[in-house]
Amino acid sequence: MSKQRILICPICGGTQPESSVCLACGTALNKEGLLLAEGAMGPWWVRNDELPHNPGMTYDHLAELISKGAIERHTLLRGPTTRQRWQVARRVPGVAHLLERCYSCGEHVSTKDRSCSKCNIAFLAYRDRNNLGLDDSDPSQGEIDGMSSFLNDTMIMNTTSTPLTMPQKKQSTGDGGGSDGVGTPEFRALQRRLESTLRTKRNLTIALVISLLILVVFLIMLFAK
């Protein structure tokens, strides 16, 4: 009698008899289903005791769950704006205004508002899938998601409204361009590597100078005898 094969779902980690669909999270376990699940992964988590091992989700997926009523004001979330610490949704920057609350002062707002009429704080969208918000700077890719009646003319000209869509995979270009700004993790990692290289070169230079001085002193002492 042959042994039954056990399948591990690569998305939620659930184990089950071999199947085409995960019985725990419902992911289709084929190439298309796994690519779709991967496209929905991001740095936002909703506390779920039934699926505790599910990966994080994108900001757009989170906003979609809110619009469907699956997330309420007291739901526990964590993401880039909470530095991955659990917080109630009505206090989470980037999320609370989607639940009709200002995360800063608690004022009732509309989901269409882009800033608070009471404290004037901006409501931002955080769509960077790769930034967990764990560094010392503010989470990257925070942007005004639409227009607000409290913005001045200059801010309005620089504001665009982006519909909620599934994230598209970035296409690499050969011109060396990119969207890596001075606040992105990629830029900071490159900056740290450059600083480390400069320190190494400086230390080597100092060591070389000291060695040359010792050699000169030794030669002087040798010829003085």
C-alpha positions as a printed Julia matrix, in Angstrom:
225×3 Matrix{Float64}:
   0.0    0.0     0.0
   1.52   3.31   -1.11
   1.84   6.15    1.34
  -0.37   9.2     0.77
   1.59  12.31   -0.15
   1.24  15.32    2.14
   1.11  18.75    0.54
   2.38  21.95    2.22
   0.64  25.11    1.05
   3.39  27.63    0.14
   1.1   30.53    1.08
  -0.34  29.68    4.5
   1.84  26.71    5.47
  -1.13  24.41    5.95
  -0.62  20.66    5.48
  -3.15  18.45    3.72
  -3.46  15.52    1.3
  -2.29  16.39   -2.2
  -4.85  18.69   -3.82
  -5.2   21.43   -6.42
  -6.57  23.95   -3.91
  -5.46  24.67   -0.36
  -8.23  23.63    2.0
  -7.15  26.21    4.59
  -6.66  29.47    2.67
  -8.35  28.61   -0.64
  -5.31  29.36   -2.82
  -5.26  27.58   -6.17
  -2.05  25.55   -6.08
  -1.11  26.01   -9.72
   1.17  28.51  -11.43
  -1.57  31.09  -12.02
  -2.99  30.8    -8.51
   0.4   31.12   -6.84
   1.33  34.14   -8.98
  -1.98  35.79   -8.03
  -1.32  35.1    -4.34
   2.22  36.45   -4.66
   0.9   39.62   -6.29
  -1.33  40.25   -3.27
   1.53  39.91   -0.74
   2.68  43.02    1.05
   3.73  44.54    4.39
   0.24  44.81    5.95
  -1.14  42.19    8.35
  -4.63  41.7     9.8
  -4.73  39.61   12.98
  -6.52  36.39   12.11
  -6.63  33.5    14.59
  -7.99  31.15   11.92
  -5.09  31.81    9.5
  -2.23  32.95   11.75
   0.48  32.03    9.23
  -0.88  33.9     6.21
   1.55  36.35    4.58
   1.0   40.09    4.7
  -1.06  41.87    2.06
  -0.75  44.93   -0.14
  -2.25  48.29    0.78
  -4.75  47.98   -2.09
  -5.9   44.56   -0.87
  -6.29  45.97    2.65
  -8.37  48.87    1.32
 -10.54  46.42   -0.63
 -11.23  44.39    2.52
 -12.22  47.6     4.32
 -14.62  48.56    1.51
 -16.25  45.1     1.82
 -16.68  45.49    5.58
 -14.22  42.7     6.43
 -12.15  45.13    8.53
 -13.7   47.33   11.21
 -12.39  50.23   13.33
 -11.34  47.95   16.2
  -9.71  45.3    14.02
  -6.06  44.76   14.93
  -3.6   45.67   12.16
   0.11  46.17   11.73
   2.09  47.59    8.84
   4.67  50.19    7.74
   2.97  53.07    9.55
   2.85  51.18   12.87
   6.44  49.89   12.48
   4.89  46.4    12.46
   3.39  46.83   15.94
  -0.23  45.78   16.42
  -2.69  48.68   16.6
  -6.44  49.15   16.28
  -7.35  50.12   12.73
  -8.89  53.49   13.65
  -5.47  54.63   14.93
  -3.39  53.42   11.98
  -2.07  56.11    9.58
  -3.06  55.34    6.01
  -5.94  53.13    7.13
  -8.09  55.0     9.67
  -9.51  57.47    7.13
 -10.8   54.53    5.06
 -12.84  53.67    8.18
 -14.1   57.28    8.47
 -11.82  58.3    11.33
  -8.81  60.6    11.57
  -5.96  58.53   12.97
  -4.48  61.57   14.74
  -7.4   63.28   16.47
 -10.23  60.77   16.03
 -12.45  63.21   14.09
 -15.22  61.73   11.92
 -14.18  62.03    8.27
 -15.36  60.84    4.88
 -13.51  58.14    2.98
 -13.21  60.7     0.17
 -11.39  63.24    2.37
  -7.65  63.56    1.83
  -6.94  65.49    5.02
  -8.62  66.11    8.38
 -10.77  69.23    8.64
 -10.01  69.48   12.37
  -6.26  68.88   12.7
  -5.31  69.3     8.99
  -3.2   66.15    8.92
  -2.94  64.54    5.48
  -4.34  61.08    4.77
  -1.73  59.12    2.84
  -1.63  55.83    0.96
   1.34  53.5     1.47
   1.72  51.24   -1.57
   5.4   50.27   -1.29
   5.22  46.46   -1.09
   8.82  46.01    0.02
   9.09  48.51    2.88
   8.11  47.15    6.29
   8.59  50.56    7.93
  11.26  49.29   10.32
  14.0   51.82    9.52
  14.55  55.16   11.26
  12.88  57.25    8.57
   9.19  57.55    7.71
   7.68  54.75    5.57
   8.42  55.36    1.9
   5.87  55.9    -0.83
   3.44  57.81    1.36
   1.37  59.89   -1.0
  -1.87  61.85   -1.03
  -4.41  59.45   -2.51
  -6.6   61.86   -4.46
  -7.46  65.53   -3.83
  -8.57  67.43   -0.75
 -10.53  70.67   -0.47
  -7.92  71.85    2.05
  -5.01  71.77   -0.43
  -3.61  74.91   -1.98
  -3.26  75.38   -5.74
   0.35  74.14   -5.86
  -0.47  70.96   -3.93
  -3.51  70.31   -6.13
  -1.37  70.55   -9.27
   1.01  67.95   -7.81
  -1.75  65.57   -6.69
  -3.08  62.63   -8.66
  -5.77  60.13   -7.83
  -4.88  56.48   -8.36
  -7.64  53.85   -8.46
  -7.23  50.78   -6.29
  -5.86  47.99   -8.48
  -3.84  44.83   -8.06
  -0.13  45.75   -8.04
   1.67  45.25  -11.33
   5.09  43.69  -11.47
   7.76  46.32  -12.12
   9.49  46.02  -15.48
  13.24  46.46  -15.44
  14.65  48.98  -17.89
  18.02  49.12  -19.5
  18.54  52.86  -19.21
  19.72  52.63  -15.59
  16.69  54.62  -14.39
  14.52  53.62  -11.49
  12.25  54.81   -8.73
  14.79  54.41   -5.94
  14.76  57.75   -4.12
  16.84  58.97   -1.23
  14.28  57.61    1.24
  14.06  54.07   -0.09
  15.67  51.03    1.6
  17.7   50.39   -1.58
  19.27  53.85   -1.45
  20.08  53.57    2.27
  21.63  50.12    1.77
  23.8   51.51   -1.04
  24.74  54.48    1.15
  25.77  52.18    4.0
  27.92  50.07    1.66
  29.61  53.22    0.32
  30.31  54.49    3.83
  31.74  51.09    4.81
  34.03  51.11    1.76
  35.26  54.61    2.55
  36.0   53.64    6.16
  37.94  50.6     5.0
  40.0   52.68    2.57
  40.72  55.25    5.28
  41.85  52.58    7.73
  44.1   50.98    5.12
  45.64  54.36    4.29
  46.4   55.06    7.96
  47.91  51.59    8.39
  50.08  52.11    5.29
  51.37  55.49    6.51
  52.23  54.05    9.93
  54.07  51.13    8.28
  56.08  53.52    6.11
  57.02  55.63    9.14
  58.18  52.54   11.02
  60.21  51.45    7.98
  61.87  54.89    7.68
  62.78  54.92   11.39
  64.18  51.41   11.11
  66.34  52.36    8.09
  67.64  55.47    9.84
  68.61  53.45   12.89
  70.21  50.79   10.67
  72.42  53.23    8.75
  73.29  55.22   11.88
  75.14  52.24   13.38
